[in-house]
């Protein structure tokens, strides 16, 4: 289920709903998954409340015993699509897939690359652009002192 709290230009809600179902199955997540597409203010509040980080973020995941919830910032997703040169719909799909893998139990901060490998494989299968993890690795390598 997709819950829209922000307007989406050039993004088909029905297409995102179909993609969410497919990503849920491929990631091995059972149960219902709700995807909230909201603004920076709401996602910042969620990030502050649940992760103690007082800033907006692109995607948050809230696993339950069976399924879970994913929250996405429409503004950040749209900015990322522009920055990385792909369609906003593809960016929302990348974020849904990333969130879905967290619901499946993956944690890229602690799993030594298991989530990155799974995301790469599913991204190719789903014909999606570069994933969040690859972007983060590239950005981190650029920040390292030489």
C-alpha positions as CSV (number, residue, x, y, z in Angstrom):
1,X,0.0,0.0,0.0
2,X,1.3,3.5,-0.9
3,X,0.3,6.4,1.3
4,X,0.9,9.8,-0.3
5,X,1.3,12.8,1.9
6,X,3.3,14.6,-0.8
7,X,2.4,15.2,-4.4
8,X,4.3,13.2,-7.0
9,X,4.9,14.6,-10.4
10,X,5.6,12.1,-13.2
11,X,5.2,9.1,-10.8
12,X,2.4,6.6,-11.3
13,X,1.1,5.5,-7.9
14,X,-0.3,2.2,-9.3
15,X,3.1,1.4,-10.8
16,X,4.8,2.0,-7.4
17,X,2.2,-0.3,-5.8
18,X,2.9,-3.0,-8.2
19,X,6.7,-2.5,-7.8
20,X,6.3,-2.7,-4.0
21,X,4.5,-6.0,-4.2
22,X,7.2,-7.4,-6.5
23,X,10.1,-6.1,-4.4
24,X,8.5,-7.5,-1.2
25,X,8.4,-11.0,-2.8
26,X,11.9,-10.8,-4.2
27,X,13.3,-9.5,-0.9
28,X,11.5,-12.3,1.0
29,X,9.4,-10.1,3.2
30,X,6.1,-11.7,4.4
31,X,3.1,-9.8,5.5
32,X,1.9,-6.3,4.6
33,X,4.2,-3.4,3.8
34,X,3.0,0.2,3.8
35,X,5.1,2.8,2.0
36,X,4.6,6.4,3.2
37,X,5.7,9.1,0.8
38,X,6.0,12.3,2.7
39,X,7.8,15.6,3.1
40,X,11.1,16.5,4.7
41,X,9.4,17.8,7.9
42,X,7.6,14.6,8.6
43,X,10.6,12.3,7.7
44,X,12.9,14.5,9.9
45,X,10.5,14.0,12.8
46,X,10.5,10.3,12.3
47,X,14.3,10.2,12.0
48,X,14.7,12.3,15.2
49,X,12.2,10.1,17.1
50,X,13.4,6.7,16.0
51,X,17.1,7.2,15.1
52,X,17.9,10.3,17.3
53,X,19.1,12.1,14.1
54,X,17.7,15.6,13.8
55,X,17.7,15.9,10.0
56,X,15.7,14.7,7.0
57,X,16.8,11.5,5.3
58,X,15.7,9.7,2.1
59,X,14.3,6.5,3.5
60,X,13.5,4.9,6.8
61,X,12.3,1.3,7.5
62,X,10.2,0.1,10.4
63,X,10.2,-3.7,10.5
64,X,7.4,-5.6,12.3
65,X,7.3,-9.3,13.0
66,X,5.3,-9.7,9.8
67,X,6.0,-7.0,7.2
68,X,6.6,-3.4,8.1
69,X,6.6,0.2,7.0
70,X,8.8,2.3,4.8
71,X,8.9,6.1,4.8
72,X,10.4,8.1,1.9
73,X,11.1,11.8,1.6
74,X,9.5,13.0,-1.7
75,X,11.8,16.0,-1.8
76,X,15.0,14.1,-1.3
77,X,14.0,11.4,-3.7
78,X,13.2,14.0,-6.4
79,X,16.6,15.8,-5.7
80,X,18.5,12.5,-5.9
81,X,16.8,11.6,-9.2
82,X,17.9,14.9,-10.7
83,X,21.4,14.6,-9.2
84,X,21.9,11.1,-10.5
85,X,20.2,11.6,-13.9
86,X,17.3,9.2,-13.8
87,X,13.6,9.4,-13.5
88,X,11.9,10.2,-10.2
89,X,9.9,6.9,-10.5
90,X,13.2,5.0,-10.6
91,X,14.5,6.8,-7.5
92,X,11.3,5.9,-5.5
93,X,11.8,2.3,-6.6
94,X,15.4,2.3,-5.5
95,X,14.4,3.6,-2.1
96,X,11.5,1.1,-1.8
97,X,13.9,-1.7,-2.6
98,X,16.4,-0.4,-0.1
99,X,13.8,-0.1,2.6
100,X,12.4,-3.6,1.8
101,X,15.8,-5.2,2.3
102,X,16.0,-3.5,5.8
103,X,12.5,-5.1,6.5
104,X,14.0,-8.4,5.4
105,X,16.6,-8.0,8.1
106,X,19.6,-6.6,6.2
107,X,21.7,-3.8,7.8
108,X,24.4,-2.3,5.6
109,X,26.0,-0.8,8.6
110,X,26.8,-4.2,10.2
111,X,26.5,-7.0,7.6
112,X,29.9,-6.7,5.9
113,X,28.4,-6.3,2.4
114,X,25.6,-8.8,2.4
115,X,22.9,-6.1,1.9
116,X,25.0,-4.5,-0.9
117,X,25.3,-7.8,-2.7
118,X,21.6,-8.6,-2.4
119,X,20.6,-5.0,-3.5
120,X,22.9,-5.2,-6.5
121,X,21.4,-8.5,-7.6
122,X,17.8,-7.3,-7.1
123,X,18.5,-4.0,-8.7
124,X,19.7,-5.7,-11.9
125,X,16.7,-8.1,-11.9
126,X,14.4,-5.1,-11.5
127,X,16.3,-3.0,-14.0
128,X,17.0,-0.1,-11.6
129,X,19.7,2.5,-11.6
130,X,22.7,2.5,-9.2
131,X,21.7,1.7,-5.6
132,X,22.0,3.8,-2.5
133,X,24.8,1.6,-1.2
134,X,26.9,2.1,-4.3
135,X,26.3,5.9,-4.2
136,X,27.3,5.9,-0.5
137,X,30.5,4.0,-1.2
138,X,31.4,6.3,-4.1
139,X,30.7,9.4,-2.0
140,X,32.8,8.0,0.9
141,X,35.7,7.2,-1.3
142,X,35.7,10.8,-2.6
143,X,35.8,12.2,1.0
144,X,38.8,10.1,2.0
145,X,42.1,12.1,2.4
146,X,44.7,11.2,-0.1
